[in-house]
Amino acid sequence: MGKLRVGIIGCGGIAFGKHMPSLKKINEVEMVAFCDLVEERAKKAAEEFGAEGAKVFTDYRELLKEPLDVVHVCTPNASHAEITVAALESGKHVMCEKPMAKTSAEARKMIEAAKRTGKKLTIGYQNRFRPDSLYLHQVCERGDLGEIYFAKAHAIRRRAVPTWGVFLDEEQQGGGPLIDIGTHALDLTLWMMNNYRPKIALGTAYHKLGSKENAANAWGPWDPKKFTVEDSAFGFVVMENGATIFLESSWALNTLQTGEAKCTLAGTKAGADMDHGLRINGEEFGKLYTTEVNLGASGVDFYDGREESASDLEARLWIESIREDKEPVVKPEEALVVTEILEAIYASAKTGEPYYFRK
């Protein structure tokens, strides 16, 4: 098999910050096509990351006519499903950025298209590939925590509202911090628990701080008129086996207890948390213990001795899944459940009533 020919659809911050730098490091890959509604962004991407003769497009449909093997979808949430389905049907494997889609109905169409075409589909949940996440997942898989019956998914920022792009636009994104960063925390938590059967969700969403003028913020003040999504949202989820998950998310919240893409787990044998590094807690020989796991360097050392970031590992394993015809680490059916739960929390927040998944 020669080099895989990759096309990038959406040449914004996530493409420049994550997808393209990681793909560039993989010898078996060449990025040959770039698409963005703003042509200059696509040209810039082609110049920095493209193979010789890389093409530039402003219409993704034209890009999909190219003889590509793989497409990475890095557009706003509202277009994830439309572009992914079209890419799969044109014969490409697809990595789509998180969240999978704005709605569970759209996400199901993506899975149906992957099954219909026989092409691989994965979703960009790169936090699974961090050293602490990989270590804790092995601990959970081995059964060290026992039955995990209570968990917290953390995605809390004190003041870090993304003020660029369409992050504040509900129509384009489908929501605010819950669907943006809460999705990472929830994905991690479900993956650790290996539990993908929700029963009931109760949610609340707030727009309490987003209306403030000249607010302190990591990326500068936001425009209150354009802030049409929640600034914080919270969910209480009961799974079919009785396990409980509490999900907390915010871009702006008056709190000092911050942290995102983290989870806390409580099982029948032991517990774990990511609040202060990775810690395992439990009881042994009649005594309580807390073990701080020393993970060493921030990345993962692999075959050529370089330190591999979570994004780099995500990209490498994704490409390997295609070349070796293996299942991707992030399965679309798992990402669908994340979207279903987020959708349920939003629905409950609007109605004030619990949301029942399967009646």
C-alpha positions as a Markdown table, in Angstrom:
| # | Residue | x | y | z |
|---|---|---|---|---|
| 1 | Met | 0.0 | 0.0 | 0.0 |
| 2 | Gly | 1.3 | 3.4 | -0.9 |
| 3 | Lys | 0.8 | 6.6 | 1.0 |
| 4 | Leu | -2.7 | 7.4 | 2.0 |
| 5 | Arg | -4.0 | 10.5 | 0.3 |
| 6 | Val | -5.8 | 12.8 | 2.8 |
| 7 | Gly | -8.2 | 15.7 | 2.3 |
| 8 | Ile | -8.9 | 18.3 | 5.0 |
| 9 | Ile | -12.3 | 19.9 | 5.0 |
| 10 | Gly | -12.4 | 23.0 | 7.3 |
| 11 | Cys | -9.0 | 24.8 | 7.7 |
| 12 | Gly | -9.7 | 26.6 | 11.0 |
| 13 | Gly | -8.1 | 26.4 | 14.4 |
| 14 | Ile | -8.7 | 22.7 | 15.1 |
| 15 | Ala | -7.2 | 21.7 | 11.7 |
| 16 | Phe | -4.1 | 23.9 | 12.2 |
| 17 | Gly | -3.7 | 23.1 | 15.9 |
| 18 | Lys | -4.3 | 19.4 | 15.9 |
| 19 | His | -5.1 | 17.5 | 12.7 |
| 20 | Met | -2.6 | 18.8 | 10.1 |
| 21 | Pro | 0.5 | 18.9 | 12.4 |
| 22 | Ser | -0.2 | 15.4 | 13.6 |
| 23 | Leu | -0.8 | 14.0 | 10.1 |
| 24 | Lys | 2.3 | 15.7 | 8.8 |
| 25 | Lys | 4.4 | 13.5 | 11.1 |
| 26 | Ile | 3.2 | 10.3 | 9.6 |
| 27 | Asn | 5.3 | 9.0 | 6.8 |
| 28 | Glu | 2.5 | 6.9 | 5.3 |
| 29 | Val | 0.3 | 10.0 | 4.7 |
| 30 | Glu | 0.3 | 12.9 | 2.3 |
| 31 | Met | -2.2 | 15.7 | 2.5 |
| 32 | Val | -3.2 | 16.6 | -1.1 |
| 33 | Ala | -6.5 | 18.5 | -0.8 |
| 34 | Phe | -7.7 | 21.3 | 1.4 |
| 35 | Cys | -11.1 | 23.0 | 1.6 |
| 36 | Asp | -12.4 | 26.0 | 3.4 |
| 37 | Leu | -15.2 | 28.5 | 2.7 |
| 38 | Val | -12.4 | 31.1 | 3.1 |
| 39 | Glu | -10.0 | 30.3 | 0.2 |
| 40 | Glu | -7.1 | 32.0 | 1.8 |
| 41 | Arg | -7.3 | 29.6 | 4.8 |
| 42 | Ala | -7.2 | 26.6 | 2.5 |
| 43 | Lys | -4.3 | 28.1 | 0.6 |
| 44 | Lys | -2.4 | 28.7 | 3.8 |
| 45 | Ala | -3.0 | 25.1 | 4.9 |
| 46 | Ala | -1.8 | 23.7 | 1.5 |
| 47 | Glu | 1.3 | 25.8 | 1.7 |
| 48 | Glu | 2.2 | 24.7 | 5.3 |
| 49 | Phe | 1.1 | 21.1 | 5.2 |
| 50 | Gly | 0.3 | 20.0 | 1.7 |
| 51 | Ala | 2.2 | 17.7 | -0.6 |
| 52 | Glu | 3.6 | 19.0 | -3.8 |
| 53 | Gly | 0.7 | 19.9 | -6.1 |
| 54 | Ala | -1.9 | 20.0 | -3.3 |
| 55 | Lys | -5.2 | 21.3 | -4.5 |
| 56 | Val | -7.4 | 24.0 | -2.8 |
| 57 | Phe | -11.2 | 24.1 | -2.8 |
| 58 | Thr | -14.0 | 26.3 | -1.3 |
| 59 | Asp | -16.7 | 23.6 | -1.9 |
| 60 | Tyr | -16.3 | 20.3 | -0.2 |
| 61 | Arg | -18.2 | 18.5 | -2.9 |
| 62 | Glu | -15.5 | 19.4 | -5.4 |
| 63 | Leu | -12.8 | 18.1 | -3.0 |
| 64 | Leu | -14.7 | 14.8 | -2.7 |
| 65 | Lys | -14.4 | 14.2 | -6.4 |
| 66 | Glu | -10.6 | 13.8 | -5.9 |
| 67 | Pro | -9.0 | 10.3 | -5.6 |
| 68 | Leu | -8.6 | 10.5 | -1.8 |
| 69 | Asp | -8.4 | 7.7 | 0.7 |
| 70 | Val | -9.2 | 9.6 | 3.9 |
| 71 | Val | -11.0 | 12.8 | 4.8 |
| 72 | His | -10.8 | 14.8 | 8.0 |
| 73 | Val | -13.9 | 16.9 | 8.8 |
| 74 | Cys | -13.0 | 19.9 | 10.8 |
| 75 | Thr | -16.0 | 22.2 | 10.3 |
| 76 | Pro | -18.6 | 23.6 | 12.7 |
| 77 | Asn | -20.9 | 21.0 | 14.3 |
| 78 | Ala | -23.9 | 21.8 | 12.1 |
| 79 | Ser | -22.2 | 20.4 | 9.0 |
| 80 | His | -20.5 | 17.4 | 10.5 |
| 81 | Ala | -23.2 | 14.9 | 9.4 |
| 82 | Glu | -23.8 | 16.3 | 5.9 |
| 83 | Ile | -20.1 | 16.3 | 5.0 |
| 84 | Thr | -19.3 | 13.0 | 6.7 |
| 85 | Val | -22.1 | 11.1 | 4.9 |
| 86 | Ala | -21.1 | 12.6 | 1.6 |
| 87 | Ala | -17.4 | 11.7 | 2.2 |
| 88 | Leu | -18.2 | 8.1 | 3.1 |
| 89 | Glu | -20.5 | 7.7 | 0.1 |
| 90 | Ser | -17.7 | 9.0 | -2.1 |
| 91 | Gly | -15.5 | 6.1 | -0.9 |
| 92 | Lys | -13.4 | 7.9 | 1.8 |
| 93 | His | -12.6 | 6.8 | 5.3 |
| 94 | Val | -13.6 | 9.7 | 7.7 |
| 95 | Met | -12.3 | 11.2 | 10.9 |
| 96 | Cys | -14.8 | 13.8 | 12.1 |
| 97 | Glu | -14.1 | 16.2 | 14.8 |
| 98 | Lys | -16.1 | 16.1 | 18.0 |
| 99 | Pro | -18.9 | 16.2 | 18.8 |
| 100 | Met | -20.1 | 13.6 | 16.3 |
| 101 | Ala | -23.1 | 15.8 | 15.3 |
| 102 | Lys | -25.6 | 18.3 | 16.6 |
| 103 | Thr | -28.2 | 15.7 | 17.0 |
| 104 | Ser | -28.4 | 12.0 | 17.5 |
| 105 | Ala | -30.5 | 11.6 | 14.4 |
| 106 | Glu | -27.7 | 13.1 | 12.3 |
| 107 | Ala | -25.1 | 10.9 | 14.1 |
| 108 | Arg | -27.1 | 7.8 | 13.3 |
| 109 | Lys | -27.1 | 8.8 | 9.6 |
| 110 | Met | -23.3 | 8.9 | 9.8 |
| 111 | Ile | -23.1 | 5.4 | 11.2 |
| 112 | Glu | -25.6 | 4.1 | 8.6 |
| 113 | Ala | -23.5 | 5.6 | 5.9 |
| 114 | Ala | -20.3 | 4.0 | 7.3 |
| 115 | Lys | -22.0 | 0.5 | 7.4 |
| 116 | Arg | -23.5 | 1.0 | 4.0 |
| 117 | Thr | -20.2 | 1.9 | 2.3 |
| 118 | Gly | -17.9 | -0.3 | 4.4 |
| 119 | Lys | -15.7 | 2.7 | 5.1 |
| 120 | Lys | -14.2 | 3.5 | 8.5 |
| 121 | Leu | -15.5 | 6.3 | 10.7 |
| 122 | Thr | -14.1 | 7.7 | 13.9 |
| 123 | Ile | -14.6 | 10.8 | 16.0 |
| 124 | Gly | -11.9 | 13.2 | 17.3 |
| 125 | Tyr | -11.9 | 12.4 | 21.0 |
| 126 | Gln | -8.1 | 12.9 | 21.5 |
| 127 | Asn | -8.2 | 13.0 | 25.3 |
| 128 | Arg | -8.5 | 9.2 | 25.3 |
| 129 | Phe | -4.9 | 9.1 | 24.0 |
| 130 | Arg | -3.4 | 11.0 | 27.0 |
| 131 | Pro | -1.0 | 9.0 | 29.2 |
| 132 | Asp | -3.2 | 9.3 | 32.2 |
| 133 | Ser | -6.3 | 8.3 | 30.2 |
| 134 | Leu | -4.6 | 5.3 | 28.7 |
| 135 | Tyr | -3.3 | 4.2 | 32.1 |
| 136 | Leu | -6.6 | 4.5 | 33.8 |
| 137 | His | -8.4 | 2.7 | 31.0 |
| 138 | Gln | -6.1 | -0.3 | 31.5 |
| 139 | Val | -6.8 | -0.2 | 35.3 |
| 140 | Cys | -10.6 | -0.2 | 34.6 |
| 141 | Glu | -10.4 | -2.9 | 32.0 |
| 142 | Arg | -8.4 | -5.1 | 34.4 |
| 143 | Gly | -11.2 | -4.7 | 36.9 |
| 144 | Asp | -9.1 | -3.0 | 39.6 |
| 145 | Leu | -12.0 | -0.6 | 40.4 |
| 146 | Gly | -14.6 | -3.3 | 40.4 |
| 147 | Glu | -18.1 | -2.3 | 39.3 |
| 148 | Ile | -18.0 | 1.5 | 38.6 |
| 149 | Tyr | -21.4 | 2.7 | 39.8 |
| 150 | Phe | -20.7 | 6.5 | 40.3 |
| 151 | Ala | -18.7 | 8.9 | 38.2 |
| 152 | Lys | -18.2 | 12.6 | 37.6 |
| 153 | Ala | -17.3 | 14.1 | 34.2 |
| 154 | His | -15.5 | 17.4 | 34.6 |
| 155 | Ala | -15.3 | 20.2 | 32.1 |
| 156 | Ile | -15.2 | 23.4 | 34.1 |
| 157 | Arg | -13.5 | 26.7 | 33.1 |
| 158 | Arg | -13.7 | 29.8 | 35.3 |
| 159 | Arg | -13.4 | 32.3 | 32.4 |
| 160 | Ala | -12.3 | 30.8 | 29.1 |
| 161 | Val | -15.0 | 31.5 | 26.5 |
| 162 | Pro | -13.9 | 30.9 | 22.9 |
| 163 | Thr | -14.6 | 34.2 | 21.2 |
| 164 | Trp | -13.5 | 33.2 | 17.6 |
| 165 | Gly | -15.3 | 31.3 | 14.9 |
| 166 | Val | -18.9 | 30.2 | 15.5 |
| 167 | Phe | -18.5 | 28.9 | 19.1 |
| 168 | Leu | -21.1 | 31.3 | 20.4 |
| 169 | Asp | -23.6 | 30.5 | 17.7 |
| 170 | Glu | -26.3 | 28.0 | 18.7 |
| 171 | Glu | -27.4 | 27.4 | 15.2 |
| 172 | Gln | -23.9 | 26.4 | 14.0 |
| 173 | Gln | -22.7 | 24.6 | 17.1 |
| 174 | Gly | -25.8 | 23.2 | 18.8 |
| 175 | Gly | -24.8 | 24.5 | 22.2 |
| 176 | Gly | -22.0 | 25.9 | 24.3 |
| 177 | Pro | -19.6 | 24.4 | 26.8 |
| 178 | Leu | -21.7 | 21.2 | 27.2 |
| 179 | Ile | -21.4 | 20.2 | 23.6 |
| 180 | Asp | -17.9 | 21.7 | 23.2 |
| 181 | Ile | -15.9 | 20.5 | 26.2 |
| 182 | Gly | -18.5 | 18.5 | 28.2 |
| 183 | Thr | -18.4 | 16.1 | 25.3 |
| 184 | His | -14.8 | 15.2 | 26.0 |
| 185 | Ala | -15.3 | 14.7 | 29.7 |
| 186 | Leu | -18.4 | 12.5 | 29.0 |
| 187 | Asp | -16.6 | 10.4 | 26.4 |
| 188 | Leu | -13.7 | 9.7 | 28.8 |
| 189 | Thr | -16.1 | 8.7 | 31.6 |
| 190 | Leu | -18.2 | 6.4 | 29.4 |
| 191 | Trp | -15.1 | 4.8 | 28.0 |
| 192 | Met | -13.6 | 4.2 | 31.5 |
| 193 | Met | -16.9 | 2.7 | 32.7 |
| 194 | Asn | -17.5 | 0.8 | 29.4 |
| 195 | Asn | -21.1 | 1.7 | 29.9 |
| 196 | Tyr | -23.1 | 2.9 | 26.9 |
| 197 | Arg | -26.7 | 2.3 | 28.0 |
| 198 | Pro | -28.3 | 5.5 | 29.5 |
| 199 | Lys | -31.8 | 5.3 | 31.0 |
| 200 | Ile | -32.7 | 8.8 | 32.4 |
| 201 | Ala | -31.1 | 12.2 | 32.2 |
| 202 | Leu | -31.9 | 15.4 | 34.1 |
| 203 | Gly | -30.3 | 18.6 | 33.0 |
| 204 | Thr | -29.9 | 22.3 | 33.6 |
| 205 | Ala | -28.4 | 25.0 | 31.4 |
| 206 | Tyr | -27.6 | 28.6 | 32.3 |
| 207 | His | -26.9 | 31.9 | 30.5 |
| 208 | Lys | -26.1 | 33.9 | 33.6 |
| 209 | Leu | -22.7 | 35.4 | 32.7 |
| 210 | Gly | -22.8 | 35.5 | 29.0 |
| 211 | Ser | -24.7 | 38.8 | 28.9 |
| 212 | Lys | -22.0 | 40.7 | 30.7 |
| 213 | Glu | -20.2 | 43.5 | 28.8 |
| 214 | Asn | -16.4 | 43.7 | 28.8 |
| 215 | Ala | -16.1 | 40.5 | 30.9 |
| 216 | Ala | -12.7 | 39.2 | 32.0 |
| 217 | Asn | -11.9 | 36.3 | 29.8 |
| 218 | Ala | -8.8 | 34.3 | 28.7 |
| 219 | Trp | -9.4 | 35.2 | 25.0 |
| 220 | Gly | -10.7 | 38.7 | 25.5 |
| 221 | Pro | -14.2 | 40.0 | 26.1 |
| 222 | Trp | -17.1 | 38.4 | 24.2 |
| 223 | Asp | -19.9 | 40.2 | 22.4 |
| 224 | Pro | -23.1 | 39.5 | 24.5 |
| 225 | Lys | -25.3 | 39.9 | 21.4 |
| 226 | Lys | -23.6 | 37.0 | 19.7 |
| 227 | Phe | -23.5 | 34.8 | 22.9 |
| 228 | Thr | -26.5 | 32.7 | 22.0 |
| 229 | Val | -25.5 | 29.5 | 23.8 |
| 230 | Glu | -25.3 | 28.5 | 27.5 |
| 231 | Asp | -22.3 | 29.6 | 29.6 |
| 232 | Ser | -22.7 | 26.5 | 31.8 |
| 233 | Ala | -24.7 | 23.3 | 31.9 |
| 234 | Phe | -25.0 | 20.3 | 34.2 |
| 235 | Gly | -26.4 | 16.8 | 33.8 |
| 236 | Phe | -27.4 | 13.9 | 36.1 |
| 237 | Val | -27.6 | 10.6 | 34.2 |
| 238 | Val | -28.7 | 7.2 | 35.4 |
| 239 | Met | -27.6 | 4.3 | 33.4 |
| 240 | Glu | -29.7 | 1.1 | 32.7 |
| 241 | Asn | -27.6 | -0.9 | 35.2 |
| 242 | Gly | -28.2 | 1.8 | 37.9 |
| 243 | Ala | -24.8 | 3.6 | 37.6 |
| 244 | Thr | -24.9 | 7.4 | 38.1 |
| 245 | Ile | -22.9 | 10.0 | 36.2 |
| 246 | Phe | -22.8 | 13.7 | 37.0 |
| 247 | Leu | -21.6 | 15.9 | 34.2 |
| 248 | Glu | -20.5 | 19.5 | 34.8 |
| 249 | Ser | -19.5 | 22.0 | 32.1 |
| 250 | Ser | -18.8 | 25.7 | 31.9 |
| 251 | Trp | -17.0 | 28.3 | 29.9 |
| 252 | Ala | -17.7 | 30.9 | 32.5 |
| 253 | Leu | -18.5 | 30.1 | 36.1 |
| 254 | Asn | -17.7 | 31.8 | 39.4 |
| 255 | Thr | -15.6 | 28.9 | 40.8 |
| 256 | Leu | -12.0 | 28.1 | 41.7 |
| 257 | Gln | -12.6 | 24.3 | 41.2 |
| 258 | Thr | -11.7 | 24.0 | 37.5 |
| 259 | Gly | -10.5 | 21.3 | 35.2 |
| 260 | Glu | -11.7 | 19.8 | 31.9 |
| 261 | Ala | -11.5 | 16.5 | 30.1 |
| 262 | Lys | -11.2 | 14.7 | 33.4 |
| 263 | Cys | -13.3 | 12.2 | 35.3 |
| 264 | Thr | -13.7 | 10.8 | 38.8 |
| 265 | Leu | -14.7 | 7.2 | 39.2 |
| 266 | Ala | -16.0 | 5.3 | 42.2 |
| 267 | Gly | -16.2 | 1.5 | 42.1 |
| 268 | Thr | -16.8 | -1.4 | 44.5 |
| 269 | Lys | -13.1 | -2.2 | 44.8 |
| 270 | Ala | -11.4 | 1.2 | 44.4 |
| 271 | Gly | -11.8 | 4.7 | 43.0 |
| 272 | Ala | -9.8 | 7.1 | 40.8 |
| 273 | Asp | -9.6 | 10.7 | 39.9 |
| 274 | Met | -7.7 | 13.0 | 37.6 |
| 275 | Asp | -8.0 | 16.2 | 39.7 |
| 276 | His | -4.3 | 16.3 | 40.9 |
| 277 | Gly | -2.6 | 14.0 | 38.4 |
| 278 | Leu | -3.9 | 10.5 | 38.3 |
| 279 | Arg | -4.7 | 9.0 | 41.7 |
| 280 | Ile | -6.1 | 5.6 | 42.7 |
| 281 | Asn | -7.8 | 5.2 | 46.1 |
| 282 | Gly | -9.1 | 2.2 | 48.0 |
| 283 | Glu | -8.9 | 0.0 | 51.1 |
| 284 | Glu | -6.3 | -2.8 | 51.8 |
| 285 | Phe | -5.5 | -4.7 | 54.9 |
| 286 | Gly | -8.0 | -2.7 | 56.9 |
| 287 | Lys | -6.4 | 0.6 | 55.9 |
| 288 | Leu | -7.3 | 3.3 | 53.3 |
| 289 | Tyr | -4.7 | 4.1 | 50.7 |
| 290 | Thr | -4.2 | 6.7 | 48.0 |
| 291 | Thr | -1.7 | 6.0 | 45.2 |
| 292 | Glu | -0.4 | 8.8 | 43.0 |
| 293 | Val | 0.5 | 7.4 | 39.6 |
| 294 | Asn | 3.8 | 8.6 | 38.2 |
| 295 | Leu | 3.3 | 8.9 | 34.5 |
| 296 | Gly | 6.7 | 10.4 | 33.8 |
| 297 | Ala | 6.9 | 12.6 | 30.7 |
| 298 | Ser | 3.8 | 14.4 | 29.3 |
| 299 | Gly | 3.8 | 12.3 | 26.2 |
| 300 | Val | 4.2 | 8.7 | 25.2 |
| 301 | Asp | 7.6 | 7.4 | 23.9 |
| 302 | Phe | 7.2 | 5.1 | 20.9 |
| 303 | Tyr | 9.4 | 3.3 | 18.4 |
| 304 | Asp | 11.6 | 6.2 | 17.1 |
| 305 | Gly | 12.2 | 7.7 | 20.5 |
| 306 | Arg | 10.2 | 10.8 | 20.0 |
| 307 | Glu | 7.7 | 12.0 | 22.6 |
| 308 | Glu | 4.2 | 11.5 | 21.1 |
| 309 | Ser | 1.4 | 13.8 | 22.1 |
| 310 | Ala | -2.2 | 12.7 | 22.5 |
| 311 | Ser | -3.1 | 14.2 | 19.1 |
| 312 | Asp | -0.1 | 12.6 | 17.4 |
| 313 | Leu | -1.0 | 9.2 | 18.9 |
| 314 | Glu | -4.7 | 9.6 | 17.9 |
| 315 | Ala | -3.7 | 10.3 | 14.3 |
| 316 | Arg | -1.2 | 7.5 | 14.1 |
| 317 | Leu | -3.5 | 4.9 | 15.5 |
| 318 | Trp | -6.3 | 6.1 | 13.2 |
| 319 | Ile | -4.1 | 5.8 | 10.1 |
| 320 | Glu | -3.0 | 2.3 | 11.3 |
| 321 | Ser | -6.6 | 1.2 | 11.7 |
| 322 | Ile | -7.1 | 2.0 | 8.0 |
| 323 | Arg | -3.8 | 0.5 | 6.7 |
| 324 | Glu | -4.2 | -2.7 | 8.9 |
| 325 | Asp | -8.0 | -2.9 | 8.6 |
| 326 | Lys | -8.6 | -2.7 | 12.3 |
| 327 | Glu | -11.4 | -1.1 | 14.3 |
| 328 | Pro | -10.6 | 2.5 | 15.3 |
| 329 | Val | -10.0 | 3.3 | 19.0 |
| 330 | Val | -13.0 | 5.7 | 19.0 |
| 331 | Lys | -15.9 | 3.7 | 17.6 |
| 332 | Pro | -18.8 | 5.8 | 16.1 |
| 333 | Glu | -21.4 | 3.8 | 18.1 |
| 334 | Glu | -19.7 | 5.0 | 21.3 |
| 335 | Ala | -19.6 | 8.6 | 20.1 |
| 336 | Leu | -23.3 | 8.3 | 19.2 |
| 337 | Val | -24.2 | 7.6 | 22.9 |
| 338 | Val | -22.2 | 10.7 | 23.9 |
| 339 | Thr | -24.3 | 12.8 | 21.5 |
| 340 | Glu | -27.6 | 11.1 | 22.7 |
| 341 | Ile | -26.8 | 12.0 | 26.4 |
| 342 | Leu | -25.8 | 15.6 | 25.5 |
| 343 | Glu | -29.0 | 16.0 | 23.5 |
| 344 | Ala | -31.0 | 14.6 | 26.4 |
| 345 | Ile | -29.5 | 17.0 | 28.9 |
| 346 | Tyr | -30.3 | 20.0 | 26.6 |
| 347 | Ala | -33.8 | 18.7 | 26.2 |
| 348 | Ser | -34.3 | 18.3 | 29.9 |
| 349 | Ala | -32.9 | 21.7 | 30.6 |
| 350 | Lys | -35.5 | 23.2 | 28.2 |
| 351 | Thr | -38.5 | 21.3 | 29.5 |
| 352 | Gly | -37.6 | 21.0 | 33.2 |
| 353 | Glu | -38.5 | 17.4 | 33.0 |
| 354 | Pro | -36.4 | 14.2 | 33.0 |
| 355 | Tyr | -35.5 | 12.7 | 29.7 |
| 356 | Tyr | -36.2 | 9.0 | 29.2 |
| 357 | Phe | -34.0 | 7.3 | 26.6 |
| 358 | Arg | -35.9 | 4.0 | 26.1 |
| 359 | Lys | -39.5 | 3.8 | 27.3 |
